[in-house]
Amino acid sequence: MINPTYLAQRTRSSVNWADAKTRVLSSYRDWLRAAPEIQTMYSLDMPVSKIRTKTRQEFERHRYVGQIKTVDRLIQNSHAEFQETLNYWKQLSHVLKYFRTEAPTSTQLPKSFMQGFIEGRN
């Protein structure tokens, strides 16, 4: 039986920075605890530690956000992603997009049209 409200949370605003911090830590812990289940559900060919490391990196990316409304929005997005991931509403490609490596600098686009044309690049 499918339960679309599984893991659903009400959206709310943080009262103050302490409340926001508590909510962020709670979301972070939820993601860390769910890492083994995510690995199993999506048959990921990577250790749980790598999933947890990537989770940490995603949270660290927004560490120095200075507006409480922005933090609230990030928390809401995190909850939505968490619910979609654990309800298996995502495909494998959606999950793997977080683990893509950045393109090396040698494969950057040419600086001008003519340079790209001469190099034979599209």
C-alpha positions, 0 to 999 in steps of 0.5 A: 500500500502506498502512503504518500504522506509517509515522512511528510512534515508541516512547513513552518518558520523557525522562531529564532536562530536556536530553533533553526539550528535544531531543525537543521541538525535534525534534518542532517541526522535524518539523512545520516541515519537513512544512508544505509537504507538509501544505499539498499533501495537504490542499489548504489555501488558505493559505501555508506560512508561516501553517501554520508560524506556527500550529505555532509558536503551538501549541508556544509555548502549552506553553512554560512547562510545569514538569513533565517528565511533562507535557512527555513527554505533550505530546511523545507527543500531538504525535507522534500528531498528526503521524503522523495528519496525514501518514498522511492519517488526518484529514479536512480539518475536523480540520486546519482546526480549528487555524486557526479564529479565536476568536469576537469578544466581541460573540457571547458567550453571554448572562449570564442566561436572561432576558437571552438570552430577551429578545434572542431568542437560543438 
